[in-house]
Amino acid sequence: MLPALLFPLSAAIDLHASIEWQIEAYSAAAPSFLSSKATILDSTQKVLRNGTNGWTCMPANPSGPASEDGVWASAREAAPVCFDAAGFDWMKGWMARKKPLMKRDAFVWMLQGDVGFDNTDPFVTSKEEADPDQWIESGPHLMMFPKDPAALSDAFTSDFSLGEPYTMFPGTDFAHLMIPASGYYGEETTLSPEELLDLLMSPPYIYILAALVLLLASGALAGGRGGSKAGTQLA
């Protein structure tokens, strides 16, 4: 019985490890009219799907999956981004911890949000290491990566609590403009049936479902034994 009950857990892991799931999850960083024709990369920058429009989508969570199996629990955990060539120049610099060399400004989509950054430090991704007053777990947003990050220093606030566009990583080579979208602060949003199913198949909900199945199965077995015993007594 137990292996059968654990099937949903292994099925969820297999699903999220599949190329199909990864393509869908990373593509969800941008509107479908853009991401449907974008190149999709995995976290090692291996091409999962070739694109035709000059845009690229990939996971951007520098900490990697939290699970031991190395599989993202959700698209949100992967923190996918979609960018054009100029945006890719910024991403390459950030991943190498070197000043991005850009030919122009770039807009970058991140509609699945992220799992948290210190707003003042581009390389602090742990809540424990961050300044408590500067920790922000972003919901859906659009970003503008400037060719000249100094241009943002006095033009926009760095206060992320106001709901207006703000500067992340101010005063660094990685300063960029964050433009919050609906759901940025975790307010209620409407999920599609596909998004709801994906949510239920990811931790911790999949474990709750497995526990409910176990409880229901235990009750059914107990009821069956009770019914058999009663039937024997009546006979």
C-alpha positions as CSV (number, residue, x, y, z in Angstrom):
1,M,0.0,0.0,0.0
2,L,2.7,2.5,1.0
3,P,4.6,2.4,-2.3
4,A,1.4,3.1,-4.1
5,L,0.7,6.1,-1.8
6,L,4.2,7.4,-2.5
7,F,3.6,7.3,-6.3
8,P,2.3,10.9,-6.4
9,L,5.6,12.1,-4.8
10,S,7.8,10.3,-7.3
11,A,5.5,11.3,-10.1
12,A,5.9,15.0,-9.2
13,I,9.7,14.7,-9.0
14,D,9.7,12.9,-12.4
15,L,7.4,15.6,-13.9
16,H,9.5,18.5,-12.7
17,A,12.7,16.9,-13.9
18,S,11.3,16.5,-17.4
19,I,12.3,18.8,-20.3
20,E,8.7,19.5,-21.0
21,W,8.0,20.8,-17.5
22,Q,11.2,22.9,-17.4
23,I,10.3,24.5,-20.7
24,E,6.9,25.4,-19.5
25,A,8.2,26.6,-16.1
26,Y,11.0,28.8,-17.5
27,S,8.7,30.1,-20.3
28,A,6.3,31.3,-17.6
29,A,8.7,34.1,-16.8
30,A,7.3,36.2,-19.7
31,P,4.0,36.6,-21.6
32,S,3.4,33.6,-23.8
33,F,3.4,35.8,-27.0
34,L,7.1,36.4,-26.2
35,S,8.3,33.3,-24.5
36,S,6.6,30.8,-26.9
37,K,9.3,31.7,-29.4
38,A,12.2,32.1,-27.0
39,T,15.2,29.9,-26.5
40,I,14.9,27.9,-23.3
41,L,18.0,27.1,-21.2
42,D,18.4,25.0,-18.1
43,S,20.5,26.1,-15.1
44,T,23.7,24.8,-16.8
45,Q,22.8,26.9,-19.9
46,K,22.1,23.7,-21.8
47,V,19.6,24.4,-24.6
48,L,16.2,22.7,-24.0
49,R,14.5,24.4,-26.9
50,N,15.8,26.6,-29.7
51,G,14.0,29.9,-30.2
52,T,13.5,32.2,-33.1
53,N,12.9,35.7,-31.7
54,G,16.2,36.5,-30.0
55,W,14.9,36.1,-26.5
56,T,16.0,33.6,-23.9
57,C,14.4,32.2,-20.7
58,M,16.2,30.3,-18.0
59,P,16.1,29.7,-14.2
60,A,17.9,32.4,-12.2
61,N,17.8,31.1,-8.6
62,P,21.6,31.0,-7.8
63,S,21.0,28.7,-4.8
64,G,19.6,25.9,-6.9
65,P,16.8,23.6,-5.9
66,A,16.3,23.1,-2.2
67,S,15.4,19.4,-2.5
68,E,18.1,16.7,-2.4
69,D,16.9,15.3,-5.7
70,G,18.0,18.5,-7.5
71,V,14.6,19.2,-8.9
72,W,12.7,22.5,-8.7
73,A,9.7,22.3,-6.5
74,S,7.9,24.9,-8.5
75,A,8.5,27.5,-11.2
76,R,8.6,30.2,-8.5
77,E,11.6,28.3,-6.8
78,A,13.4,28.3,-10.1
79,A,12.9,32.1,-10.4
80,P,13.0,32.1,-14.2
81,V,13.8,35.2,-16.2
82,C,13.3,36.0,-19.9
83,F,15.7,38.5,-21.6
84,D,17.0,39.6,-25.0
85,A,20.7,39.8,-26.0
86,A,21.3,43.0,-24.0
87,G,19.7,41.4,-20.9
88,F,21.8,38.4,-21.4
89,D,24.9,40.6,-21.2
90,W,23.8,41.7,-17.7
91,M,23.0,38.2,-16.6
92,K,26.4,37.0,-17.7
93,G,28.0,39.7,-15.6
94,W,25.9,38.9,-12.6
95,M,26.5,35.2,-12.8
96,A,30.3,35.8,-13.1
97,R,30.2,38.5,-10.4
98,K,31.7,41.0,-12.8
99,K,30.4,44.4,-14.0
100,P,28.0,43.8,-16.8
101,L,29.2,45.1,-20.2
102,M,26.1,46.3,-22.0
103,K,25.5,48.0,-25.3
104,R,22.1,49.4,-24.3
105,D,19.4,49.2,-21.6
106,A,17.4,46.0,-21.4
107,F,13.9,45.0,-20.2
108,V,13.7,41.6,-18.5
109,W,10.6,39.6,-17.5
110,M,10.2,37.7,-14.2
111,L,6.5,36.9,-13.9
112,Q,7.0,34.0,-11.5
113,G,8.9,36.1,-9.0
114,D,11.8,34.9,-7.0
115,V,12.5,33.4,-3.6
116,G,14.3,36.4,-2.0
117,F,17.2,38.8,-2.2
118,D,18.8,41.4,0.0
119,N,17.8,44.6,-1.8
120,T,21.2,46.1,-1.2
121,D,23.5,43.2,-2.0
122,P,23.3,41.3,-5.4
123,F,24.9,38.2,-3.9
124,V,23.0,37.7,-0.7
125,T,20.3,35.2,-1.4
126,S,19.8,33.8,2.1
127,K,17.3,35.4,4.5
128,E,19.6,34.5,7.4
129,E,22.5,36.5,5.9
130,A,20.4,39.4,4.7
131,D,19.6,42.7,6.5
132,P,16.1,42.0,7.9
133,D,14.9,45.4,6.7
134,Q,16.2,44.8,3.1
135,W,14.9,41.2,2.5
136,I,12.4,41.1,-0.3
137,E,10.7,38.0,-1.8
138,S,9.4,39.5,-5.1
139,G,6.3,38.4,-6.9
140,P,5.6,39.0,-10.6
141,H,7.6,41.9,-12.0
142,L,9.4,43.5,-15.0
143,M,13.0,44.8,-14.7
144,M,15.0,47.4,-16.5
145,F,18.7,46.7,-16.6
146,P,20.5,50.0,-17.4
147,K,23.6,50.3,-19.4
148,D,24.7,52.9,-16.8
149,P,23.5,51.8,-13.4
150,A,24.6,55.2,-11.9
151,A,21.7,56.8,-13.7
152,L,19.3,55.1,-11.3
153,S,20.9,56.5,-8.1
154,D,18.8,59.6,-7.7
155,A,16.0,58.9,-10.2
156,F,14.1,56.2,-8.2
157,T,13.6,55.2,-4.6
158,S,15.1,52.0,-3.2
159,D,12.2,51.5,-0.9
160,F,10.4,48.3,-2.2
161,S,7.4,48.7,0.1
162,L,5.8,51.6,-1.8
163,G,4.4,49.6,-4.8
164,E,6.1,51.9,-7.3
165,P,9.2,51.1,-9.4
166,Y,12.3,51.0,-7.2
167,T,16.0,50.4,-7.5
168,M,17.4,47.0,-6.5
169,F,21.1,46.8,-5.5
170,P,21.5,50.6,-5.5
171,G,25.0,52.0,-5.7
172,T,26.4,48.8,-7.2
173,D,27.3,47.7,-10.8
174,F,24.2,45.6,-10.7
175,A,21.7,48.3,-9.9
176,H,18.5,47.9,-11.8
177,L,14.9,49.1,-11.8
178,M,12.2,46.8,-10.4
179,I,8.6,47.3,-11.7
180,P,6.1,45.4,-9.6
181,A,3.1,43.7,-11.2
182,S,-0.1,42.4,-9.8
183,G,0.6,39.8,-7.0
184,Y,4.1,41.3,-6.3
185,Y,3.5,41.4,-2.5
186,G,1.7,38.0,-2.4
187,E,-1.8,39.4,-2.7
188,E,-4.4,37.0,-4.0
189,T,-4.2,36.1,-7.7
190,T,-6.3,33.8,-9.9
191,L,-4.7,30.5,-10.9
192,S,-5.5,28.7,-14.1
193,P,-6.5,25.0,-13.8
194,E,-3.0,24.1,-15.0
195,E,-1.3,26.3,-12.5
196,L,-3.5,24.9,-9.7
197,L,-2.6,21.3,-10.6
198,D,1.1,22.2,-10.7
199,L,0.8,23.8,-7.3
200,L,-1.0,20.8,-5.8
201,M,1.7,18.5,-7.2
202,S,4.6,20.4,-5.6
203,P,5.7,20.4,-1.9
204,P,4.2,20.8,0.6
205,Y,0.8,20.2,-0.9
206,I,1.7,16.9,-2.5
207,Y,2.7,15.6,1.0
208,I,-0.6,16.7,2.4
209,L,-2.4,15.0,-0.4
210,A,-0.4,11.8,0.2
211,A,-1.2,11.9,3.9
212,L,-4.9,12.3,3.2
213,V,-4.8,9.3,0.8
214,L,-3.1,7.3,3.6
215,L,-5.8,8.3,6.1
216,L,-8.6,7.5,3.7
217,A,-7.1,4.2,2.8
218,S,-6.6,3.3,6.5
219,G,-10.3,4.1,7.2
220,A,-11.5,2.1,4.2
221,L,-9.4,-0.9,5.4
222,A,-10.7,-0.6,8.9
223,G,-14.3,-0.3,7.6
224,G,-13.8,-3.4,5.5
225,R,-12.5,-5.5,8.3
226,G,-15.4,-4.3,10.5
227,G,-17.9,-5.2,7.8
228,S,-16.5,-8.6,7.3
229,K,-16.6,-9.4,11.1
230,A,-20.2,-8.2,11.3
231,G,-21.1,-10.3,8.4
232,T,-19.6,-13.4,10.0
233,Q,-21.5,-12.8,13.3
234,L,-24.8,-12.4,11.4
235,A,-24.2,-15.7,9.6
